[in-house]
Amino acid sequence: MSTPTYSASRPVASDSREVIDAAVRAATEELRETLHRHGIDVSFDEIAQLGHTESWDDEGQRWVNVDWEGAEAG
């Protein structure tokens, strides 16, 4: 059985460090809420320690991505 991956992404409106940090915080909080809905108890800090990735879509929009690969609920 494969380990499930949960993720959350947010668009980044500018190259400002404050804007990037806010997008990462928002994606991290969304991911924490998703994990809790699936019965996985994990803190914001535990997710934040994993870091984030950045990507660009076909239209050139920059995104931050936060992923959790971990145990299933239970």
Backbone as a ProteinNet text record, in pm:
[ID]
protein_1_A
[PRIMARY]
MSTPTYSASRPVASDSREVIDAAVRAATEELRETLHRHGIDVSFDEIAQLGHTESWDDEGQRWVNVDWEGAEAG
[TERTIARY]
84.2	0	89	59.5	141.4	102.4	196.9	174.1	103.7	-6.9	-78.4	1.4	-15.6	44.9	-66.2	-56.6	-150.9	-73.4	-140	-69.7	-164.7	-104.1	-178	-87.9	-149.1	-73.6	-140.5	-59.9	-111.4	-36.4	-106.5	-38	43	149.6	235.1	222.3	177.8	147.9	269.5	378	497.6	620.7	737.8	862.5	896.3	808.3	829.7	837.4	937.9	954.4	829.9	767.4	647.3	531.6	517.2	410	434.8	557.2	592	566.5	612.9	593.3	444.9	364.3	220.1	156.8	199.8	146.7	185.7	309.6	354.9	275	253.6	174.1	32	-29.4	-167	-174.6	-78.9	-78.2	-54	34.3	62.7	-60	-131.7	-253.5	-361.2	-376.5	-473.9	-439.7	-312.6	-270.9	-296.1	-267.3	-292.5	-440.6	-526.9	-671.2	-714.8	-659.8	-691.6	-650.3	-531.3	-483.5	-572.8	-612.5	-700	-834	-887.9	-1014.5	-1000.4	-878.4	-853.8	-806.8	-817	-783.2	-634.9	-555.9	-410.9	-378	-331.2	-302.5	-157.9	-140.6	-8.1	-14.5	91.9	92.4	139.4	108.1	154.7	306.9	372.8	519.3	579.4	515.6	566.7	563.3	457	447.4	548.7	558	648.3	793.9	832	969.8	1006	905.7	931.7	967.2	936.6	966.9	860.1	892.9	798.7	876.1	801.9	859.8	789	848.6	786.4	779.5	675.3	658.5	590.4	592.9	527.4	436.4	317	225.3	248.5	166.9	183	164.2	89.5	69	175.4	272.2	378.1	346.3	233.5	196.9	286.5	343.8	429.2	341.7	373.2	299.5	395.7	349.8	420.8	341	412	349.8	403.3	312.3	347.7	290.9	375	332.1	355.6	271.3	284.1	271.9	375.7	371	382.2	274.8	278.2	175.1	164.6	74.5	-70	-149.1	-292.2	-353.4	-473.9	-544.8	-555.8	-561.2	-582.4	-466.4
-117.5	0	124.1	220.3	340.3	440.3	524.6	629.5	745.8	793.6	904.4	1033.6	1116.4	1249.1	1352	1445.4	1556.2	1682.1	1776.7	1898.7	2017.4	2135.3	2260.9	2359.1	2444.5	2542.6	2678.7	2781.5	2917.5	2995.3	3083.5	3169.1	3275.4	3320.4	3425.8	3546.8	3658.5	3776.4	3863.1	3846.9	3927.5	3857.1	3914.7	3858.2	3908	3982	4033.4	3917.3	3921.1	3814.9	3803.9	3916.2	3914.6	3844	3868.2	3805.1	3655	3616.4	3474.1	3405.6	3466.1	3407.9	3391.8	3492.2	3484.4	3370.2	3350.9	3241.2	3106.2	3095.1	2969.8	2942.6	3044.9	3027.2	2982.9	3044.6	3009.9	2865.6	2824.8	2687.4	2588.2	2623.1	2534.8	2517.9	2625.6	2618.3	2536	2556.4	2476.8	2328	2294.5	2155.3	2097.4	2173.8	2126.6	2096	2184.8	2162.2	2038.8	2019.6	1901.4	1774.3	1774	1656.6	1627.3	1730.6	1710.5	1651.7	1698.7	1643	1494.6	1451.8	1311.6	1233.2	1293.4	1224.7	1217.4	1301.2	1301.9	1424.1	1398.6	1506.5	1551.1	1667.8	1722.4	1872.9	1928	2070.8	2153.2	2280.7	2375.5	2370.6	2370.2	2369.9	2244.2	2129.1	2005.4	2012.4	2068.1	2083.5	2187	2298.7	2406.8	2360.1	2268.6	2218.2	2143.5	2096	2023.1	2116.6	2245.2	2341.7	2344	2409.8	2422.7	2420.1	2403.6	2413.4	2526	2568.5	2670	2618.9	2662	2621.6	2735	2724.1	2821.2	2744.9	2796.9	2729.7	2779.5	2730.3	2763.1	2911.6	2982.8	3126.2	3209.9	3145.2	3217.3	3253.8	3204	3231.2	3150	3216.4	3151	3094.8	2974	2906.2	2855.8	2855.1	2783.4	2657.2	2550	2419.4	2360	2307.3	2241.5	2099.8	2000.6	1860	1785.7	1685.3	1595.8	1453.3	1377.2	1234.4	1164.3	1100.5	1042.3	934	893.6	784.8	823.8	722.7	744.1	761.2	807.8	824.9	692.1	701	579.3	550.3
0	0	0	-84.1	-93.2	15.5	50.2	148.3	79.8	136.9	73	81	-18.9	-20.2	-18.8	71.2	79.7	44.2	-21.5	-58.9	-61.3	-54.2	-66.7	-140.3	-219.5	-298.3	-289.8	-304.7	-308.5	-415.9	-488.2	-585.5	-512.6	-575.5	-520.9	-613.1	-557	-637.7	-670	-592.7	-619.9	-564.2	-590.9	-540.5	-400.4	-339.3	-204.8	-105.5	-19.7	81.8	168	202.4	286.1	215.6	86.1	8.8	-2.9	-28	-37.4	96.2	204.5	338.2	371.3	334.9	360.6	281.6	157.2	75.5	134.4	181.6	244	371.2	453.8	576.5	543.7	442.4	404.6	354	272.1	221.6	334.4	427.2	540.6	628.1	654.5	735.5	664.4	533.6	458.2	466.3	451.8	457.8	596.4	701.4	838.1	857.7	808.1	819.7	741	622.3	541.5	614.1	670	743	863.2	935.7	1051	1007.5	893.9	843.7	810.2	776.2	744.8	867.3	984.5	1108.1	1138.3	1074.3	1095.9	1181	1303	1396.8	1379.8	1320.2	1295.2	1319.4	1374.4	1404.8	1285.1	1290.7	1189.4	1182.8	1298.8	1303.7	1241.6	1262.6	1202.6	1050.2	996.4	850.5	802.8	874.4	834.1	829.6	917.5	920.2	792.4	719.9	595.1	480.8	497.3	392.5	284.4	173.4	61.7	-69	-176.5	-310.2	-383.7	-492.7	-576.4	-719	-788.7	-928.1	-1003.6	-1134.8	-1222.4	-1317.1	-1338.6	-1430.4	-1573.3	-1665.6	-1807.4	-1838.5	-1753	-1773	-1703.2	-1639.3	-1570.3	-1426.7	-1374.6	-1235.4	-1142.5	-1045.1	-944.6	-833.4	-786.6	-681.1	-574.7	-448.8	-343.2	-314.3	-285.8	-263.7	-133.9	-53.2	72	66	90.5	80.5	210.3	232.8	348.6	297.3	314.7	284.3	418	457.8	590.1	609	731.9	768.3	744.7	717.9	705.2	843.1	846.7	972.9	1045.7	1176.7	1253.9	1337.7
[MASK]
++++++++++++++++++++++++++++++++++++++++++++++++++++++++++++++++++++++++++

